[in-house]
Amino acid sequence: MRIMDIDKDTLFHPCDFTNGRYYGMSCYNRKNQSPVLLMMSKSSNPPHWLVVDGYKQMYYLNRADAVDYCKRMGYVKSPR
C-alpha cells in the first residue's frame, strides 16, 4: 500500500485486510495516512488481537485492550 495515493476519498474496509492468519475487524481511515487496522487471529483460541498503526504492530490478549489503544490515540470516538 502506498501512502502517497491515499486521499480524503480513499476508504478501506476491514475485509480488504483479511488474510490467512487474521480477520480484518475494524479499519480506521485517516486522511493522507495509512489506515489503522484492528484484526483478530484465526487460529488461536481464545483469539488474540492485532492493531496495525503505520509501522507499529501491537498484540493484545483481548479486544477491549486493543480498542482502548485505538480510543487513546483518537481513532475511535468514545461515547459521551
Secondary structure, 3 states (H helix, E strand, C coil): CCHHHCCCCCCCCHHHHCCCCEEEEEEEEECCEEEEEEEEECCCCCCCEEEEECCEEEEECCHHHHHHHHHHCCCCCCCC
